[in-house]
Every structure is written in C-alpha cells, then in structure tokens.
Amino acid sequence: MKALIDTIKNIFKIEDLRSRILYTLGMLLIYRLGKYISLPGIDPSQLGQLKAQTSSGIMNLLDMFSGGAFSTASIFALGIMPYISASIVVQLLGIAVPYFQRLQREGESGRRKINQITRYLTVAILLLQAPSYLANLHAQLPDTAFVMKGLFFSISSIIILTTGTMFVMWMGERITDKGIGNGISLLIMIGIIARLPFATVAEFGSRLNGSGGLVAFLAEIVFLFVVVLATILLVQGTRRVPVQYAKRIIGNKQYGGVRQYIPLKVNAAGVMPIIFAQAIMMLPIMLIGYTSDQSSTLAVAFSNMYGFWYNITMSVLIIVFTYFYTAITINPNQMAEDLKKNGGFIPGVKPGRKTAEFLDMVMSRITLPGSFFLAMVAALPTLAVNIGISGQFAGFYGGTSLLIMVGVILDTLQQIESHLLMRHYDGLMKSGRIKGRAGAAAM
C-alpha cells in the first residue's frame, strides 16, 4: 500500500505528467457531461421508449460505444463510431488504391493528408447516419416528446449531431497529443466503465431476488476475474524469436555472439480487429434497423447479438481483421532489412528475402491461435447470457467491452510508467514493465 501511495506521489511530482493526466481527466469530464445535453427540441423526460430499446441487443452496444448518449438523444448520440468506420475504409483503401499507398510512404505529410481525408469521410458518414438516428427517434418516441418539428428541427439536429461527433473526435485527438493514452480509445473506454457499477448492482439485485442467490453472484465474479486475466495474457502475449548476431572476425579476435530477440506478438493487432468487426456488424442495423422494415430476415438475424448468425459472422470478421491489421502494422521485409543492416541473422535462415519469408511464416502461425482466441473472447457474452447472466452484465465478460478496457488501461499505464522511468522513479510494477498493445521492448 505504501508503495502505491509513493508511486502516486511520484506521478504528481512530475509536472509534465501531472498536467497531462489533469488535461485528460478534464476532457473526459466534458465528454461525460455532454451525454446529458439532449438535442434542442426534444423533451428529455419522455425518452423512456428509447432507453428501453437500447437496454439490450445491438442497440445496447450502440449505446455503450456512445457512452450512453445514444439513449439520451444527446448531442453526442452518434459517438465516435463514424470516425472509426471512416478509419477502416481509409486503411482498406491503403491496401488497394495506389494513391493511398503513396500517401502512406510520404511520412508525416502523408499522414496529415490521410487524417484530413478520414475527417471528410467521417462527415459524409455522419450526414447519412444522423437522418437515420432522427428517423429512429420519430419511430420510438411519442409526438409529445418533440417540442420542435418540421424541416428546421431535422436540419438543425443533423448539424448538431454531426458537429457533436466531430467535437468528440477533436477531443480524442487533443487527449492523444496533450494528454495521456490514446484519446479515441479512452473516450470509448470511459463510456464502458461508467456502465459497470450499474450493471453489477443490477445483477446483484437480480440474483438475490431470483435463482442462485449470493453464491451464483460470487461464481459470476470469479468467472469474470478469470476471463479478465486471460484477456490480459492475450493482449500482452508475445513469442520471442531468437536472433543470433553474426560474429565479426577481425584478425584472430571474435566479437559479438550476443543472443537477442525479436518480439512477435501472438495478437499484434490488439483490440482493433474486434472494433473493426463491430463497426461492420453495425452497418445492417444502420441501413435497416432504423427503418420501418425491422422484420426482414437480415434485420432479425443481425439485430440479435446473441444469435448464431451474428456470432458466426462476427467471429469470421475478427479473424480476417486480425490478419489484416497485423499485415499493415508488421512489415517482415522491413524487419529483415533492419536485421541485415545491423549485421544480424536468424540461425539457419539466409539474410534478406528468406528471412522476410521466415518472419512472415512465423507471424502467420502465431496469429492464427491469437485470432481464434480473440473471436472466442468476443463470443463470451453470448455464452454468459445462455447460462443465465443478464445481458447488461454479460457484456463485460468479453467482446468489445472487456478487450477495450484491458487494452486501453494497459496502454495508459504503460505511458505513465515510461514517464516515471524517464525521471528515474520506480515504475508501476516492480516485477517488470507493463506491456501494452504496442508490445514489449526487445529483450
């Protein structure tokens, strides 16, 4: 306990780290307060049917990603998902379109251009999603809930919803630049964590008043603890490939022979595949779920997040996106070239192209179990619901909720620890460095 208190004191002794943490907390507070600001022209006291719609299923997931703003008809109701969807599209274009491939090779200037294109695409998506959201409001809420009606209300609400998401995106970028951690991920995570106490209390109450009692609730908590530990291992897991440096012979003297390792993660893509897959799975709901034709086969199949087809499709997308994101974040050719430039090699493998092929083969093999385990974690809420756990609490047993919380918390703690170690203070963990999604340092 004393060590924890000393670490907290050390954190606030570092002026730069203290200001970054306070800046991040301030931005997160603004984001949470924005949830309670409803669209002008809507009576907040008559949102009961909208809250009931978002209490379970895919709509509950949409509400979770927006931090509860979806169910309160807030100015931040569309959340950050349109920006994530736009990012997915741009990254896919970076594989297929030469123009985007050229931008990726241009360094900082290319990155700025890609970010600008992503913002424009986000606005285009918002201009499509905002009218859909308003159509859903008209379908769910009574006429008396709309203080204002007509064309002016529709146009002003579309502008406000679009501006609200762009403001959330701006806050995320500012947190990344001036705060601590990844801003976009933190905004998603804070909305998820805010729901955990209410879901836990509700589950506790339902168990006391229903079957199982306190023993069943304690069993659920133990199961959740085990799942969290397994997810941490998934996020941090690495497989180290030894690289024996070549011996340099000068006259009769030998130098080198130092064994080092290349850290190759079992799940190099981190939490991104499940976010990408979730964004794709939301598209049918965006296109169909907000319309009057909610009885179609597609709408029924993909609106039930605990159904067979939803989970099968979601698992396939997660596996595909795991390989996709690993491919764009890890370049075996560049790794092989760096080894060659530094005089290193992998024992039994020729430098250059053969080394790149070997690294690519290793990554493909270790990514496969990682992708399957990621898909299994994503499907755990369905298992939890089927054994009697409420849907609201079951969401924390896996899927997007758990992976985002674990991944973002580890990344943020890793950044804090880096600041501490740079100032010669003890880190957060005396047994070793915290490993976030970025991976561990080479050993």
C-alpha positions in Angstrom: 0.0 0.0 0.0 2.8 2.3 0.9 4.5 1.6 -2.5 1.3 2.5 -4.3 1.0 5.8 -2.4 4.6 6.6 -3.1 4.0 5.9 -6.8 1.0 8.2 -6.9 3.1 10.9 -5.2 5.8 10.5 -7.8 3.3 10.8 -10.6 2.2 14.2 -9.3 5.8 15.3 -8.7 6.4 15.3 -12.5 4.9 18.5 -13.8 4.5 17.3 -17.4 2.9 14.1 -16.4 0.6 15.8 -13.8 -0.6 18.3 -16.4 -1.2 15.5 -19.0 -3.3 13.5 -16.5 -5.3 16.5 -15.4 -5.8 17.5 -19.1 -7.1 14.0 -19.9 -9.4 14.0 -16.9 -10.8 17.4 -17.9 -11.5 16.2 -21.4 -13.2 13.0 -20.2 -15.3 15.0 -17.8 -16.5 17.3 -20.7 -17.3 14.2 -22.7 -19.4 12.7 -19.9 -21.3 15.9 -19.3 -22.2 16.1 -23.0 -24.2 12.9 -22.6 -26.8 14.8 -20.5 -27.3 17.6 -23.1 -30.3 16.5 -25.2 -30.9 17.7 -28.8 -32.8 21.0 -28.8 -36.5 20.4 -29.5 -36.7 17.1 -27.6 -38.3 16.6 -24.2 -35.7 14.6 -22.1 -38.4 13.4 -19.7 -40.1 11.4 -22.5 -37.2 9.2 -23.6 -38.4 6.0 -21.8 -39.1 4.1 -25.0 -35.7 5.0 -26.4 -34.0 3.8 -23.2 -36.0 0.6 -23.4 -34.9 0.0 -27.0 -31.2 0.3 -26.0 -31.4 -1.8 -22.9 -30.4 -5.0 -24.7 -29.1 -6.4 -28.0 -27.2 -4.5 -30.7 -28.8 -1.2 -29.7 -27.3 -1.6 -26.2 -23.9 -2.0 -28.0 -24.5 1.2 -29.9 -25.4 3.0 -26.7 -22.3 1.6 -25.0 -20.0 2.9 -27.7 -21.6 6.4 -27.4 -21.1 6.3 -23.6 -24.9 6.3 -23.0 -25.5 9.3 -25.2 -27.5 7.3 -27.8 -30.3 6.5 -25.3 -30.5 10.1 -24.1 -30.8 11.7 -27.5 -27.7 13.7 -26.7 -25.7 16.0 -28.9 -23.0 13.2 -28.8 -25.5 10.5 -29.6 -23.6 9.1 -32.7 -20.5 8.8 -30.6 -17.1 8.1 -32.2 -18.1 5.0 -34.3 -18.5 7.1 -37.6 -14.8 8.1 -37.2 -13.8 4.5 -36.6 -15.8 3.4 -39.7 -14.1 6.1 -41.8 -10.7 4.9 -40.5 -11.4 1.4 -41.5 -12.4 2.5 -45.0 -9.2 4.6 -45.4 -7.0 1.7 -44.2 -8.6 -0.7 -46.7 -8.0 1.9 -49.4 -4.4 1.9 -48.3 -4.1 -1.7 -49.5 -6.0 -1.4 -52.8 -5.5 2.1 -54.1 -2.0 3.3 -55.2 -2.8 6.9 -54.2 -3.3 6.0 -50.6 -0.3 3.7 -50.7 1.8 6.6 -51.9 0.5 8.8 -49.0 1.5 6.1 -46.5 5.1 6.2 -47.8 5.3 10.0 -47.6 5.8 10.1 -43.8 4.4 12.9 -41.7 3.0 14.9 -44.7 1.2 11.8 -46.0 -0.2 11.0 -42.5 -1.7 14.5 -42.3 -3.3 14.1 -45.7 -4.7 10.7 -44.7 -6.1 12.2 -41.5 -7.7 15.0 -43.4 -9.4 12.5 -45.8 -10.6 10.5 -42.8 -12.2 13.6 -41.4 -14.0 14.4 -44.6 -15.2 10.8 -44.9 -16.4 10.9 -41.3 -18.6 13.9 -42.1 -20.0 12.1 -45.1 -20.9 9.1 -42.9 -22.4 11.4 -40.3 -24.6 13.1 -42.8 -26.0 9.6 -43.6 -26.3 8.4 -40.0 -27.8 11.5 -38.5 -31.1 11.3 -40.5 -31.3 7.6 -39.7 -31.0 8.4 -36.0 -33.7 11.0 -36.2 -35.9 8.5 -38.0 -35.4 6.1 -35.1 -36.3 8.8 -32.7 -39.6 9.5 -34.5 -40.3 5.8 -34.6 -39.6 5.2 -30.9 -40.8 8.4 -29.2 -44.3 9.8 -28.9 -45.2 13.0 -30.8 -45.4 14.9 -27.5 -41.6 14.3 -27.0 -40.8 16.6 -29.9 -41.1 20.2 -28.8 -40.0 21.3 -32.3 -41.0 19.6 -35.5 -40.6 20.1 -39.2 -37.7 20.8 -41.6 -36.0 23.2 -39.3 -35.8 20.6 -36.5 -34.4 18.0 -38.8 -31.7 20.2 -40.4 -30.6 21.7 -37.1 -30.5 18.3 -35.4 -28.4 16.8 -38.3 -25.9 19.7 -38.0 -25.8 19.4 -34.2 -25.3 15.6 -34.3 -22.5 15.9 -36.9 -20.8 18.7 -35.0 -21.1 16.7 -31.8 -19.2 13.7 -33.2 -16.6 15.9 -34.8 -16.1 17.6 -31.4 -15.7 14.2 -29.7 -13.2 13.3 -32.4 -11.3 16.6 -31.8 -11.3 15.8 -28.0 -9.8 12.4 -28.7 -7.0 13.9 -30.8 -6.2 16.5 -28.2 -6.0 13.8 -25.5 -3.6 11.9 -27.7 -1.4 15.0 -28.3 -1.6 16.8 -24.9 -2.9 14.1 -22.5 -2.0 10.6 -21.6 -3.0 7.5 -23.6 -4.9 7.1 -26.9 -7.7 9.7 -26.8 -10.2 7.9 -29.0 -9.8 4.6 -27.1 -10.1 6.4 -23.8 -13.4 8.0 -24.8 -14.8 4.6 -25.7 -13.5 3.0 -22.5 -14.8 5.7 -20.2 -18.3 5.1 -21.5 -18.0 1.4 -20.9 -16.6 1.7 -17.4 -19.4 4.2 -16.5 -21.9 1.4 -17.1 -20.1 -1.3 -15.0 -21.3 -0.2 -11.5 -24.9 0.0 -12.5 -24.7 -3.4 -14.3 -23.0 -5.0 -11.3 -25.6 -3.7 -8.8 -28.5 -4.7 -11.1 -27.0 -8.3 -11.5 -26.5 -8.5 -7.7 -30.1 -7.5 -7.1 -31.5 -9.9 -9.7 -29.5 -12.8 -8.1 -30.7 -12.0 -4.6 -34.3 -11.8 -5.8 -34.1 -14.7 -8.2 -32.3 -18.0 -8.6 -28.8 -18.8 -7.3 -28.6 -16.1 -4.7 -25.3 -14.8 -3.4 -23.4 -18.0 -4.3 -24.3 -17.6 -8.0 -23.3 -13.9 -8.0 -19.9 -14.8 -6.4 -19.4 -17.5 -9.1 -20.1 -14.9 -11.8 -17.5 -12.6 -10.3 -14.9 -15.4 -10.1 -15.6 -16.3 -13.7 -15.3 -12.6 -14.7 -11.9 -12.4 -12.9 -10.6 -15.5 -14.8 -11.7 -14.0 -18.1 -10.0 -10.7 -17.3 -6.7 -12.5 -16.6 -7.0 -14.5 -19.8 -7.6 -11.3 -21.8 -4.6 -9.6 -20.2 -2.5 -12.5 -21.3 -3.9 -12.2 -24.8 -3.2 -8.5 -25.0 0.3 -8.9 -23.6 1.3 -12.2 -25.1 4.5 -12.4 -27.2 6.5 -15.1 -28.7 10.2 -14.2 -28.9 12.1 -15.3 -32.0 15.9 -15.5 -31.2 18.3 -13.7 -33.5 21.9 -14.6 -33.1 24.1 -11.7 -34.2 26.8 -12.6 -36.7 30.3 -12.9 -35.3 32.6 -10.4 -36.7 36.2 -11.7 -37.1 39.0 -9.2 -37.1 42.3 -10.9 -37.3 42.3 -13.6 -34.6 39.7 -11.8 -32.4 36.0 -12.5 -32.3 33.2 -10.1 -31.3 29.5 -10.5 -30.9 27.8 -13.7 -30.3 25.1 -11.9 -28.3 21.7 -13.6 -28.3 18.8 -11.1 -28.8 15.1 -11.5 -29.6 12.5 -10.1 -31.9 9.2 -9.7 -30.0 6.4 -11.1 -32.2 3.0 -10.8 -30.6 0.5 -13.6 -30.6 -2.1 -10.8 -31.0 -0.1 -8.0 -32.7 -3.4 -6.3 -33.8 -4.5 -5.7 -30.2 -8.1 -4.7 -29.8 -8.5 -3.2 -33.2 -9.9 -6.3 -35.1 -12.9 -6.5 -32.7 -13.6 -2.8 -33.1 -13.4 -3.0 -36.9 -15.6 -6.1 -36.9 -18.1 -4.5 -34.6 -18.3 -1.4 -36.8 -19.0 -3.6 -39.9 -21.7 -5.5 -38.0 -23.5 -2.3 -37.1 -23.9 -1.4 -40.8 -27.0 -3.6 -41.4 -28.6 -2.0 -38.3 -27.8 1.5 -39.6 -29.3 0.7 -43.0 -32.3 -1.4 -41.9 -32.8 -1.3 -38.2 -33.8 2.4 -38.2 -36.4 1.9 -40.9 -39.9 0.6 -40.6 -38.9 -2.8 -42.1 -37.4 -4.3 -39.0 -39.0 -7.7 -39.6 -36.8 -8.6 -42.5 -34.6 -11.6 -42.3 -31.4 -9.6 -42.3 -32.6 -7.2 -39.6 -33.7 -10.0 -37.4 -30.5 -12.0 -37.8 -28.1 -9.2 -37.2 -30.0 -7.3 -34.6 -29.7 -10.3 -32.2 -26.2 -10.1 -30.9 -26.7 -13.4 -29.0 -27.9 -15.2 -32.1 -26.0 -17.9 -34.2 -25.5 -16.0 -37.4 -24.5 -12.8 -35.7 -21.7 -14.5 -33.7 -20.5 -16.6 -36.7 -20.2 -13.6 -38.9 -18.6 -11.6 -36.1 -16.0 -14.3 -35.5 -15.1 -14.6 -39.2 -14.7 -10.8 -39.4 -12.5 -10.8 -36.3 -10.2 -13.5 -37.7 -10.0 -11.7 -41.1 -9.3 -8.3 -39.5 -6.7 -9.7 -37.1 -4.6 -10.9 -40.1 -5.4 -7.7 -42.0 -4.3 -5.4 -39.2 -1.2 -7.5 -38.4 -0.2 -7.2 -42.1 -0.4 -3.4 -42.1 1.4 -3.0 -38.7 4.2 -5.5 -39.1 6.4 -5.5 -42.2 8.6 -8.6 -42.4 10.5 -7.1 -45.3 11.5 -4.1 -43.2 12.4 -6.2 -40.2 14.6 -8.4 -42.4 16.2 -5.4 -43.9 16.9 -3.9 -40.5 18.5 -7.2 -39.3 20.7 -7.2 -42.4 21.8 -3.6 -41.9 22.8 -4.3 -38.3 24.7 -7.5 -39.2 22.2 -9.8 -37.6 20.6 -13.0 -38.8 18.3 -15.8 -37.7 20.2 -19.1 -37.3 19.6 -21.4 -40.3 17.9 -18.7 -42.4 19.6 -16.7 -45.1 19.5 -12.9 -44.7 17.2 -10.8 -46.9 14.2 -12.4 -48.7 14.5 -15.8 -46.9 14.5 -14.0 -43.5 11.4 -12.0 -44.5 9.6 -15.2 -45.6 10.5 -16.9 -42.3 9.2 -14.0 -40.2 6.0 -13.8 -42.3 5.5 -17.6 -41.8 6.1 -17.3 -38.0 3.6 -14.3 -37.8 1.0 -16.2 -39.8 1.3 -19.3 -37.5 1.2 -17.4 -34.2 -1.5 -15.0 -35.4 -3.9 -17.9 -36.1 -4.4 -19.0 -32.5 -4.4 -15.4 -31.4 -7.2 -14.6 -33.8 -9.3 -17.6 -32.7 -8.8 -16.7 -29.1 -9.9 -13.1 -29.9 -13.0 -14.4 -31.6 -13.7 -16.7 -28.6 -13.4 -13.8 -26.2 -15.8 -11.8 -28.4 -18.4 -14.6 -28.2 -18.2 -15.0 -24.4 -21.1 -12.6 -23.7 -23.3 -14.9 -25.7 -22.2 -17.8 -23.5 -22.8 -15.8 -20.4 -26.3 -14.9 -21.4 -27.1 -18.5 -22.2 -26.1 -19.6 -18.7 -28.5 -17.1 -17.1 -26.4 -13.9 -16.7 -28.2 -10.7 -17.6 -27.3 -9.1 -21.0 -26.2 -5.9 -19.4 -23.7 -7.6 -17.1 -22.7 -10.3 -19.6 -21.2 -7.6 -21.9 -18.3 -7.3 -19.5 -17.3 -11.0 -19.9 -15.7 -10.4 -23.3 -16.3 -8.9 -26.6 -15.6 -5.2 -27.2 -16.2 -4.1 -23.6 -13.6 -6.3 -21.9 -10.9 -6.0 -24.7 -11.1 -2.3 -24.9 -11.0 -1.8 -21.1 -8.0 -4.1 -20.7 -6.1 -2.9 -23.8 -6.6 0.8 -23.1 -5.8 0.6 -19.4 -2.6 -1.3 -20.1 -1.6 1.2 -22.8 -2.3 4.2 -20.5 -0.4 2.6 -17.5 2.5 1.8 -19.9 2.7 5.5 -20.9 2.6 6.6 -17.2 5.3 4.1 -16.3 7.5 5.4 -19.2 7.3 8.9 -17.8 8.2 7.6 -14.3 11.2 5.6 -15.5 12.5 8.5 -17.6 12.6 10.6 -14.4 14.4 7.8 -12.6 11.4 6.9 -10.4 10.2 3.3 -9.8 7.6 2.1 -12.3 4.1 0.9 -11.5 5.2 -2.7 -11.5 8.5 -3.7 -9.7 8.4 -7.2 -11.3 8.8 -5.9 -14.8 7.5 -3.4 -17.4 3.8 -3.2 -18.2 3.3 -4.4 -21.8 0.6 -2.6 -23.7 -0.8 -3.4 -27.1 2.3 -1.8 -28.7 4.3 -4.8 -27.5 7.1 -5.3 -25.2 10.6 -4.0 -25.6 13.1 -6.3 -27.1 14.9 -8.4 -24.6 
